[in-house]
Amino acid sequence: MNYLKIFRAISLAEGISLLTLLFVAMPLKYFMDIPEAVKVVGWIHGLLFILYAVLLLIVWIKYRWTFLFTAGAFLASLIPFGTFVLEKQIQKKEVAAG
């Protein structure tokens, strides 16, 4: 099983869910009084975040990432667009590894 490939897919999905939560669901809640949007998107984002964290631990161990890179990957999940930057970093790591 290729955990890195799965992690990258979940990473992108988590990033998209964060952006959807911040820029779609929250404005719907606060400007249009539709709180259900945050409830639904929040649940999806929460599940993806947990899956992201679990897979991050797996790839940290399996691929022997440094603590600093792993900590950066965790922080990337908290910052809008962070997982997209992380994707570029992982691509560079793969190219360097050969």
Jmol script that loads the backbone (N, CA, C; Angstrom):
load data "model"
ATOM      1  N   MET A   1       0.842  -1.174   0.000  1.00  0.00           N
ATOM      2  CA  MET A   1       0.000   0.000   0.000  1.00  0.00           C
ATOM      3  C   MET A   1       0.894   1.246   0.000  1.00  0.00           C
ATOM      4  N   ASN A   2       0.600   2.181  -0.864  1.00  0.00           N
ATOM      5  CA  ASN A   2       1.386   3.405  -0.970  1.00  0.00           C
ATOM      6  C   ASN A   2       0.774   4.483  -0.077  1.00  0.00           C
ATOM      7  N   TYR A   3       1.263   4.567   1.160  1.00  0.00           N
ATOM      8  CA  TYR A   3       0.717   5.509   2.127  1.00  0.00           C
ATOM      9  C   TYR A   3       0.961   6.958   1.721  1.00  0.00           C
ATOM     10  N   LEU A   4       2.073   7.212   1.053  1.00  0.00           N
ATOM     11  CA  LEU A   4       2.365   8.579   0.647  1.00  0.00           C
ATOM     12  C   LEU A   4       1.337   9.078  -0.372  1.00  0.00           C
ATOM     13  N   LYS A   5       0.981   8.223  -1.301  1.00  0.00           N
ATOM     14  CA  LYS A   5      -0.020   8.598  -2.302  1.00  0.00           C
ATOM     15  C   LYS A   5      -1.376   8.874  -1.630  1.00  0.00           C
ATOM     16  N   ILE A   6      -1.741   8.039  -0.687  1.00  0.00           N
ATOM     17  CA  ILE A   6      -2.998   8.235   0.047  1.00  0.00           C
ATOM     18  C   ILE A   6      -2.926   9.516   0.859  1.00  0.00           C
ATOM     19  N   PHE A   7      -1.790   9.745   1.530  1.00  0.00           N
ATOM     20  CA  PHE A   7      -1.620  10.961   2.320  1.00  0.00           C
ATOM     21  C   PHE A   7      -1.760  12.199   1.449  1.00  0.00           C
ATOM     22  N   ARG A   8      -1.151  12.181   0.276  1.00  0.00           N
ATOM     23  CA  ARG A   8      -1.222  13.337  -0.611  1.00  0.00           C
ATOM     24  C   ARG A   8      -2.650  13.613  -1.062  1.00  0.00           C
ATOM     25  N   ALA A   9      -3.396  12.567  -1.349  1.00  0.00           N
ATOM     26  CA  ALA A   9      -4.797  12.752  -1.746  1.00  0.00           C
ATOM     27  C   ALA A   9      -5.627  13.314  -0.599  1.00  0.00           C
ATOM     28  N   ILE A  10      -5.434  12.780   0.594  1.00  0.00           N
ATOM     29  CA  ILE A  10      -6.165  13.270   1.758  1.00  0.00           C
ATOM     30  C   ILE A  10      -5.726  14.698   2.086  1.00  0.00           C
ATOM     31  N   SER A  11      -4.452  14.981   1.907  1.00  0.00           N
ATOM     32  CA  SER A  11      -3.933  16.321   2.155  1.00  0.00           C
ATOM     33  C   SER A  11      -4.644  17.354   1.276  1.00  0.00           C
ATOM     34  N   LEU A  12      -4.781  17.036   0.016  1.00  0.00           N
ATOM     35  CA  LEU A  12      -5.470  17.959  -0.893  1.00  0.00           C
ATOM     36  C   LEU A  12      -6.954  18.079  -0.550  1.00  0.00           C
ATOM     37  N   ALA A  13      -7.581  16.970  -0.216  1.00  0.00           N
ATOM     38  CA  ALA A  13      -8.992  17.006   0.169  1.00  0.00           C
ATOM     39  C   ALA A  13      -9.186  17.816   1.448  1.00  0.00           C
ATOM     40  N   GLU A  14      -8.272  17.659   2.413  1.00  0.00           N
ATOM     41  CA  GLU A  14      -8.349  18.418   3.661  1.00  0.00           C
ATOM     42  C   GLU A  14      -8.174  19.907   3.385  1.00  0.00           C
ATOM     43  N   GLY A  15      -7.259  20.244   2.509  1.00  0.00           N
ATOM     44  CA  GLY A  15      -7.053  21.649   2.150  1.00  0.00           C
ATOM     45  C   GLY A  15      -8.275  22.257   1.480  1.00  0.00           C
ATOM     46  N   ILE A  16      -8.884  21.505   0.599  1.00  0.00           N
ATOM     47  CA  ILE A  16     -10.097  21.979  -0.072  1.00  0.00           C
ATOM     48  C   ILE A  16     -11.232  22.134   0.941  1.00  0.00           C
ATOM     49  N   SER A  17     -11.335  21.197   1.871  1.00  0.00           N
ATOM     50  CA  SER A  17     -12.403  21.282   2.870  1.00  0.00           C
ATOM     51  C   SER A  17     -12.199  22.481   3.792  1.00  0.00           C
ATOM     52  N   LEU A  18     -10.947  22.803   4.126  1.00  0.00           N
ATOM     53  CA  LEU A  18     -10.678  23.979   4.948  1.00  0.00           C
ATOM     54  C   LEU A  18     -11.081  25.255   4.220  1.00  0.00           C
ATOM     55  N   LEU A  19     -10.717  25.343   2.958  1.00  0.00           N
ATOM     56  CA  LEU A  19     -11.091  26.523   2.170  1.00  0.00           C
ATOM     57  C   LEU A  19     -12.604  26.630   2.018  1.00  0.00           C
ATOM     58  N   THR A  20     -13.263  25.505   1.817  1.00  0.00           N
ATOM     59  CA  THR A  20     -14.725  25.503   1.705  1.00  0.00           C
ATOM     60  C   THR A  20     -15.365  25.953   3.013  1.00  0.00           C
ATOM     61  N   LEU A  21     -14.825  25.480   4.109  1.00  0.00           N
ATOM     62  CA  LEU A  21     -15.341  25.876   5.417  1.00  0.00           C
ATOM     63  C   LEU A  21     -15.162  27.375   5.640  1.00  0.00           C
ATOM     64  N   LEU A  22     -13.965  27.875   5.358  1.00  0.00           N
ATOM     65  CA  LEU A  22     -13.679  29.283   5.628  1.00  0.00           C
ATOM     66  C   LEU A  22     -14.350  30.249   4.665  1.00  0.00           C
ATOM     67  N   PHE A  23     -14.374  29.900   3.387  1.00  0.00           N
ATOM     68  CA  PHE A  23     -14.805  30.861   2.379  1.00  0.00           C
ATOM     69  C   PHE A  23     -16.193  30.615   1.791  1.00  0.00           C
ATOM     70  N   VAL A  24     -16.815  29.499   2.145  1.00  0.00           N
ATOM     71  CA  VAL A  24     -18.172  29.226   1.679  1.00  0.00           C
ATOM     72  C   VAL A  24     -19.120  29.048   2.861  1.00  0.00           C
ATOM     73  N   ALA A  25     -18.825  28.064   3.708  1.00  0.00           N
ATOM     74  CA  ALA A  25     -19.753  27.716   4.782  1.00  0.00           C
ATOM     75  C   ALA A  25     -19.873  28.818   5.833  1.00  0.00           C
ATOM     76  N   MET A  26     -18.750  29.375   6.262  1.00  0.00           N
ATOM     77  CA  MET A  26     -18.822  30.418   7.287  1.00  0.00           C
ATOM     78  C   MET A  26     -19.509  31.685   6.794  1.00  0.00           C
ATOM     79  N   PRO A  27     -19.230  32.154   5.579  1.00  0.00           N
ATOM     80  CA  PRO A  27     -20.015  33.300   5.090  1.00  0.00           C
ATOM     81  C   PRO A  27     -21.519  32.981   4.972  1.00  0.00           C
ATOM     82  N   LEU A  28     -21.847  31.755   4.580  1.00  0.00           N
ATOM     83  CA  LEU A  28     -23.264  31.385   4.541  1.00  0.00           C
ATOM     84  C   LEU A  28     -23.888  31.463   5.928  1.00  0.00           C
ATOM     85  N   LYS A  29     -23.134  31.039   6.932  1.00  0.00           N
ATOM     86  CA  LYS A  29     -23.654  31.065   8.298  1.00  0.00           C
ATOM     87  C   LYS A  29     -23.829  32.497   8.793  1.00  0.00           C
ATOM     88  N   TYR A  30     -22.820  33.297   8.626  1.00  0.00           N
ATOM     89  CA  TYR A  30     -22.838  34.624   9.242  1.00  0.00           C
ATOM     90  C   TYR A  30     -23.503  35.714   8.408  1.00  0.00           C
ATOM     91  N   PHE A  31     -23.530  35.576   7.099  1.00  0.00           N
ATOM     92  CA  PHE A  31     -24.124  36.618   6.265  1.00  0.00           C
ATOM     93  C   PHE A  31     -25.507  36.260   5.738  1.00  0.00           C
ATOM     94  N   MET A  32     -25.796  34.957   5.641  1.00  0.00           N
ATOM     95  CA  MET A  32     -27.090  34.539   5.105  1.00  0.00           C
ATOM     96  C   MET A  32     -27.898  33.725   6.104  1.00  0.00           C
ATOM     97  N   ASP A  33     -27.383  33.598   7.322  1.00  0.00           N
ATOM     98  CA  ASP A  33     -28.060  32.888   8.404  1.00  0.00           C
ATOM     99  C   ASP A  33     -28.423  31.449   8.026  1.00  0.00           C
ATOM    100  N   ILE A  34     -27.417  30.751   7.472  1.00  0.00           N
ATOM    101  CA  ILE A  34     -27.581  29.335   7.119  1.00  0.00           C
ATOM    102  C   ILE A  34     -26.520  28.545   7.895  1.00  0.00           C
ATOM    103  N   PRO A  35     -26.775  28.253   9.173  1.00  0.00           N
ATOM    104  CA  PRO A  35     -25.764  27.572   9.991  1.00  0.00           C
ATOM    105  C   PRO A  35     -25.532  26.115   9.619  1.00  0.00           C
ATOM    106  N   GLU A  36     -26.447  25.528   8.883  1.00  0.00           N
ATOM    107  CA  GLU A  36     -26.293  24.123   8.497  1.00  0.00           C
ATOM    108  C   GLU A  36     -25.059  23.905   7.629  1.00  0.00           C
ATOM    109  N   ALA A  37     -24.673  24.923   6.857  1.00  0.00           N
ATOM    110  CA  ALA A  37     -23.508  24.790   5.982  1.00  0.00           C
ATOM    111  C   ALA A  37     -22.250  24.503   6.807  1.00  0.00           C
ATOM    112  N   VAL A  38     -22.082  25.217   7.928  1.00  0.00           N
ATOM    113  CA  VAL A  38     -20.911  24.999   8.774  1.00  0.00           C
ATOM    114  C   VAL A  38     -20.983  23.627   9.429  1.00  0.00           C
ATOM    115  N   LYS A  39     -22.172  23.217   9.792  1.00  0.00           N
ATOM    116  CA  LYS A  39     -22.324  21.906  10.439  1.00  0.00           C
ATOM    117  C   LYS A  39     -21.891  20.778   9.490  1.00  0.00           C
ATOM    118  N   VAL A  40     -22.350  20.816   8.282  1.00  0.00           N
ATOM    119  CA  VAL A  40     -22.045  19.758   7.312  1.00  0.00           C
ATOM    120  C   VAL A  40     -20.578  19.814   6.886  1.00  0.00           C
ATOM    121  N   VAL A  41     -20.133  20.976   6.444  1.00  0.00           N
ATOM    122  CA  VAL A  41     -18.757  21.103   5.973  1.00  0.00           C
ATOM    123  C   VAL A  41     -17.781  20.929   7.133  1.00  0.00           C
ATOM    124  N   GLY A  42     -18.174  21.379   8.315  1.00  0.00           N
ATOM    125  CA  GLY A  42     -17.328  21.211   9.490  1.00  0.00           C
ATOM    126  C   GLY A  42     -17.095  19.754   9.833  1.00  0.00           C
ATOM    127  N   TRP A  43     -18.139  18.959   9.747  1.00  0.00           N
ATOM    128  CA  TRP A  43     -17.995  17.515   9.995  1.00  0.00           C
ATOM    129  C   TRP A  43     -17.057  16.872   8.978  1.00  0.00           C
ATOM    130  N   ILE A  44     -17.263  17.206   7.723  1.00  0.00           N
ATOM    131  CA  ILE A  44     -16.419  16.638   6.665  1.00  0.00           C
ATOM    132  C   ILE A  44     -14.964  17.051   6.894  1.00  0.00           C
ATOM    133  N   HIS A  45     -14.762  18.329   7.158  1.00  0.00           N
ATOM    134  CA  HIS A  45     -13.409  18.828   7.388  1.00  0.00           C
ATOM    135  C   HIS A  45     -12.788  18.162   8.622  1.00  0.00           C
ATOM    136  N   GLY A  46     -13.559  18.003   9.673  1.00  0.00           N
ATOM    137  CA  GLY A  46     -13.055  17.365  10.887  1.00  0.00           C
ATOM    138  C   GLY A  46     -12.610  15.939  10.649  1.00  0.00           C
ATOM    139  N   LEU A  47     -13.408  15.189   9.914  1.00  0.00           N
ATOM    140  CA  LEU A  47     -13.035  13.803   9.598  1.00  0.00           C
ATOM    141  C   LEU A  47     -11.779  13.751   8.733  1.00  0.00           C
ATOM    142  N   LEU A  48     -11.705  14.643   7.741  1.00  0.00           N
ATOM    143  CA  LEU A  48     -10.518  14.677   6.886  1.00  0.00           C
ATOM    144  C   LEU A  48      -9.281  15.097   7.675  1.00  0.00           C
ATOM    145  N   PHE A  49      -9.451  16.021   8.621  1.00  0.00           N
ATOM    146  CA  PHE A  49      -8.321  16.460   9.445  1.00  0.00           C
ATOM    147  C   PHE A  49      -7.788  15.308  10.297  1.00  0.00           C
ATOM    148  N   ILE A  50      -8.685  14.550  10.901  1.00  0.00           N
ATOM    149  CA  ILE A  50      -8.261  13.399  11.712  1.00  0.00           C
ATOM    150  C   ILE A  50      -7.540  12.373  10.839  1.00  0.00           C
ATOM    151  N   LEU A  51      -8.093  12.085   9.670  1.00  0.00           N
ATOM    152  CA  LEU A  51      -7.454  11.149   8.748  1.00  0.00           C
ATOM    153  C   LEU A  51      -6.087  11.676   8.315  1.00  0.00           C
ATOM    154  N   TYR A  52      -6.005  12.972   8.063  1.00  0.00           N
ATOM    155  CA  TYR A  52      -4.739  13.615   7.701  1.00  0.00           C
ATOM    156  C   TYR A  52      -3.703  13.409   8.801  1.00  0.00           C
ATOM    157  N   ALA A  53      -4.092  13.657  10.042  1.00  0.00           N
ATOM    158  CA  ALA A  53      -3.171  13.535  11.171  1.00  0.00           C
ATOM    159  C   ALA A  53      -2.680  12.094  11.334  1.00  0.00           C
ATOM    160  N   VAL A  54      -3.575  11.136  11.210  1.00  0.00           N
ATOM    161  CA  VAL A  54      -3.199   9.722  11.337  1.00  0.00           C
ATOM    162  C   VAL A  54      -2.240   9.323  10.216  1.00  0.00           C
ATOM    163  N   LEU A  55      -2.577   9.716   9.001  1.00  0.00           N
ATOM    164  CA  LEU A  55      -1.698   9.388   7.868  1.00  0.00           C
ATOM    165  C   LEU A  55      -0.365  10.112   7.957  1.00  0.00           C
ATOM    166  N   LEU A  56      -0.369  11.309   8.509  1.00  0.00           N
ATOM    167  CA  LEU A  56       0.895  12.032   8.694  1.00  0.00           C
ATOM    168  C   LEU A  56       1.818  11.260   9.631  1.00  0.00           C
ATOM    169  N   LEU A  57       1.278  10.714  10.690  1.00  0.00           N
ATOM    170  CA  LEU A  57       2.088   9.888  11.594  1.00  0.00           C
ATOM    171  C   LEU A  57       2.637   8.661  10.878  1.00  0.00           C
ATOM    172  N   ILE A  58       1.807   8.047  10.054  1.00  0.00           N
ATOM    173  CA  ILE A  58       2.240   6.846   9.324  1.00  0.00           C
ATOM    174  C   ILE A  58       3.371   7.182   8.354  1.00  0.00           C
ATOM    175  N   VAL A  59       3.200   8.245   7.547  1.00  0.00           N
ATOM    176  CA  VAL A  59       4.250   8.571   6.570  1.00  0.00           C
ATOM    177  C   VAL A  59       5.506   9.100   7.251  1.00  0.00           C
ATOM    178  N   TRP A  60       5.352   9.759   8.399  1.00  0.00           N
ATOM    179  CA  TRP A  60       6.520  10.216   9.157  1.00  0.00           C
ATOM    180  C   TRP A  60       7.402   9.025   9.529  1.00  0.00           C
ATOM    181  N   ILE A  61       6.777   7.971   9.995  1.00  0.00           N
ATOM    182  CA  ILE A  61       7.523   6.784  10.406  1.00  0.00           C
ATOM    183  C   ILE A  61       8.015   5.991   9.191  1.00  0.00           C
ATOM    184  N   LYS A  62       7.097   5.736   8.263  1.00  0.00           N
ATOM    185  CA  LYS A  62       7.421   4.871   7.121  1.00  0.00           C
ATOM    186  C   LYS A  62       8.479   5.485   6.192  1.00  0.00           C
ATOM    187  N   TYR A  63       8.373   6.783   5.945  1.00  0.00           N
ATOM    188  CA  TYR A  63       9.284   7.436   4.996  1.00  0.00           C
ATOM    189  C   TYR A  63      10.404   8.204   5.689  1.00  0.00           C
ATOM    190  N   ARG A  64      10.468   8.085   7.014  1.00  0.00           N
ATOM    191  CA  ARG A  64      11.537   8.686   7.814  1.00  0.00           C
ATOM    192  C   ARG A  64      11.714  10.178   7.551  1.00  0.00           C
ATOM    193  N   TRP A  65      10.583  10.880   7.555  1.00  0.00           N
ATOM    194  CA  TRP A  65      10.651  12.330   7.428  1.00  0.00           C
ATOM    195  C   TRP A  65      11.270  12.902   8.689  1.00  0.00           C
ATOM    196  N   THR A  66      11.920  14.040   8.568  1.00  0.00           N
ATOM    197  CA  THR A  66      12.470  14.700   9.750  1.00  0.00           C
ATOM    198  C   THR A  66      11.324  15.246  10.598  1.00  0.00           C
ATOM    199  N   PHE A  67      11.639  15.466  11.869  1.00  0.00           N
ATOM    200  CA  PHE A  67      10.626  16.038  12.759  1.00  0.00           C
ATOM    201  C   PHE A  67      10.208  17.419  12.261  1.00  0.00           C
ATOM    202  N   LEU A  68      11.170  18.206  11.802  1.00  0.00           N
ATOM    203  CA  LEU A  68      10.877  19.557  11.332  1.00  0.00           C
ATOM    204  C   LEU A  68       9.943  19.540  10.117  1.00  0.00           C
ATOM    205  N   PHE A  69      10.205  18.653   9.168  1.00  0.00           N
ATOM    206  CA  PHE A  69       9.341  18.559   7.986  1.00  0.00           C
ATOM    207  C   PHE A  69       7.942  18.088   8.391  1.00  0.00           C
ATOM    208  N   THR A  70       7.869  17.139   9.300  1.00  0.00           N
ATOM    209  CA  THR A  70       6.588  16.615   9.758  1.00  0.00           C
ATOM    210  C   THR A  70       5.810  17.687  10.518  1.00  0.00           C
ATOM    211  N   ALA A  71       6.492  18.439  11.358  1.00  0.00           N
ATOM    212  CA  ALA A  71       5.838  19.535  12.079  1.00  0.00           C
ATOM    213  C   ALA A  71       5.321  20.583  11.097  1.00  0.00           C
ATOM    214  N   GLY A  72       6.103  20.857  10.070  1.00  0.00           N
ATOM    215  CA  GLY A  72       5.662  21.785   9.027  1.00  0.00           C
ATOM    216  C   GLY A  72       4.446  21.263   8.288  1.00  0.00           C
ATOM    217  N   ALA A  73       4.417  19.968   8.042  1.00  0.00           N
ATOM    218  CA  ALA A  73       3.262  19.358   7.369  1.00  0.00           C
ATOM    219  C   ALA A  73       2.021  19.470   8.244  1.00  0.00           C
ATOM    220  N   PHE A  74       2.195  19.314   9.563  1.00  0.00           N
ATOM    221  CA  PHE A  74       1.061  19.484  10.457  1.00  0.00           C
ATOM    222  C   PHE A  74       0.581  20.935  10.449  1.00  0.00           C
ATOM    223  N   LEU A  75       1.500  21.874  10.532  1.00  0.00           N
ATOM    224  CA  LEU A  75       1.124  23.287  10.496  1.00  0.00           C
ATOM    225  C   LEU A  75       0.457  23.655   9.174  1.00  0.00           C
ATOM    226  N   ALA A  76       0.875  23.020   8.099  1.00  0.00           N
ATOM    227  CA  ALA A  76       0.279  23.293   6.792  1.00  0.00           C
ATOM    228  C   ALA A  76      -1.214  22.982   6.779  1.00  0.00           C
ATOM    229  N   SER A  77      -1.623  22.015   7.589  1.00  0.00           N
ATOM    230  CA  SER A  77      -3.043  21.661   7.626  1.00  0.00           C
ATOM    231  C   SER A  77      -3.883  22.703   8.355  1.00  0.00           C
ATOM    232  N   LEU A  78      -3.235  23.590   9.088  1.00  0.00           N
ATOM    233  CA  LEU A  78      -3.951  24.607   9.858  1.00  0.00           C
ATOM    234  C   LEU A  78      -4.056  25.943   9.128  1.00  0.00           C
ATOM    235  N   ILE A  79      -3.282  26.092   8.070  1.00  0.00           N
ATOM    236  CA  ILE A  79      -3.203  27.358   7.345  1.00  0.00           C
ATOM    237  C   ILE A  79      -3.901  27.218   5.994  1.00  0.00           C
ATOM    238  N   PRO A  80      -4.783  28.164   5.657  1.00  0.00           N
ATOM    239  CA  PRO A  80      -5.403  28.099   4.328  1.00  0.00           C
ATOM    240  C   PRO A  80      -4.330  28.050   3.230  1.00  0.00           C
ATOM    241  N   PHE A  81      -4.515  27.180   2.288  1.00  0.00           N
ATOM    242  CA  PHE A  81      -3.608  26.929   1.165  1.00  0.00           C
ATOM    243  C   PHE A  81      -2.320  26.217   1.589  1.00  0.00           C
ATOM    244  N   GLY A  82      -2.162  25.916   2.860  1.00  0.00           N
ATOM    245  CA  GLY A  82      -0.944  25.278   3.350  1.00  0.00           C
ATOM    246  C   GLY A  82      -0.704  23.901   2.778  1.00  0.00           C
ATOM    247  N   THR A  83      -1.761  23.119   2.626  1.00  0.00           N
ATOM    248  CA  THR A  83      -1.569  21.761   2.099  1.00  0.00           C
ATOM    249  C   THR A  83      -1.179  21.778   0.626  1.00  0.00           C
ATOM    250  N   PHE A  84      -1.528  22.847  -0.073  1.00  0.00           N
ATOM    251  CA  PHE A  84      -1.131  22.947  -1.479  1.00  0.00           C
ATOM    252  C   PHE A  84       0.366  23.258  -1.586  1.00  0.00           C
ATOM    253  N   VAL A  85       0.855  24.073  -0.672  1.00  0.00           N
ATOM    254  CA  VAL A  85       2.300  24.343  -0.599  1.00  0.00           C
ATOM    255  C   VAL A  85       3.030  23.063  -0.198  1.00  0.00           C
ATOM    256  N   LEU A  86       2.465  22.335   0.749  1.00  0.00           N
ATOM    257  CA  LEU A  86       3.051  21.066   1.176  1.00  0.00           C
ATOM    258  C   LEU A  86       3.159  20.096   0.003  1.00  0.00           C
ATOM    259  N   GLU A  87       2.163  20.055  -0.834  1.00  0.00           N
ATOM    260  CA  GLU A  87       2.192  19.164  -2.002  1.00  0.00           C
ATOM    261  C   GLU A  87       3.418  19.449  -2.862  1.00  0.00           C
ATOM    262  N   LYS A  88       3.715  20.727  -3.081  1.00  0.00           N
ATOM    263  CA  LYS A  88       4.907  21.095  -3.862  1.00  0.00           C
ATOM    264  C   LYS A  88       6.190  20.648  -3.154  1.00  0.00           C
ATOM    265  N   GLN A  89       6.216  20.765  -1.836  1.00  0.00           N
ATOM    266  CA  GLN A  89       7.384  20.340  -1.061  1.00  0.00           C
ATOM    267  C   GLN A  89       7.596  18.829  -1.190  1.00  0.00           C
ATOM    268  N   ILE A  90       6.504  18.077  -1.128  1.00  0.00           N
ATOM    269  CA  ILE A  90       6.597  16.615  -1.242  1.00  0.00           C
ATOM    270  C   ILE A  90       7.065  16.233  -2.643  1.00  0.00           C
ATOM    271  N   GLN A  91       6.576  16.936  -3.659  1.00  0.00           N
ATOM    272  CA  GLN A  91       7.027  16.665  -5.023  1.00  0.00           C
ATOM    273  C   GLN A  91       8.540  16.888  -5.149  1.00  0.00           C
ATOM    274  N   LYS A  92       9.037  17.975  -4.556  1.00  0.00           N
ATOM    275  CA  LYS A  92      10.474  18.252  -4.588  1.00  0.00           C
ATOM    276  C   LYS A  92      11.254  17.148  -3.872  1.00  0.00           C
ATOM    277  N   LYS A  93      10.725  16.689  -2.743  1.00  0.00           N
ATOM    278  CA  LYS A  93      11.367  15.602  -1.986  1.00  0.00           C
ATOM    279  C   LYS A  93      11.450  14.329  -2.830  1.00  0.00           C
ATOM    280  N   GLU A  94      10.374  14.027  -3.550  1.00  0.00           N
ATOM    281  CA  GLU A  94      10.364  12.823  -4.383  1.00  0.00           C
ATOM    282  C   GLU A  94      11.347  12.922  -5.532  1.00  0.00           C
ATOM    283  N   VAL A  95      11.423  14.086  -6.157  1.00  0.00           N
ATOM    284  CA  VAL A  95      12.366  14.287  -7.273  1.00  0.00           C
ATOM    285  C   VAL A  95      13.803  14.154  -6.763  1.00  0.00           C
ATOM    286  N   ALA A  96      14.081  14.740  -5.599  1.00  0.00           N
ATOM    287  CA  ALA A  96      15.428  14.664  -5.024  1.00  0.00           C
ATOM    288  C   ALA A  96      15.801  13.225  -4.641  1.00  0.00           C
ATOM    289  N   ALA A  97      14.794  12.461  -4.204  1.00  0.00           N
ATOM    290  CA  ALA A  97      15.046  11.058  -3.809  1.00  0.00           C
ATOM    291  C   ALA A  97      15.293  10.173  -5.021  1.00  0.00           C
ATOM    292  N   GLY A  98      14.804  10.630  -6.172  1.00  0.00           N
ATOM    293  CA  GLY A  98      15.078   9.863  -7.375  1.00  0.00           C
ATOM    294  C   GLY A  98      13.956   8.997  -7.724  1.00  0.00           C
TER     295      GLY A  98
END
end "model"
wireframe off; spacefill off
backbone 0.3
color backbone group
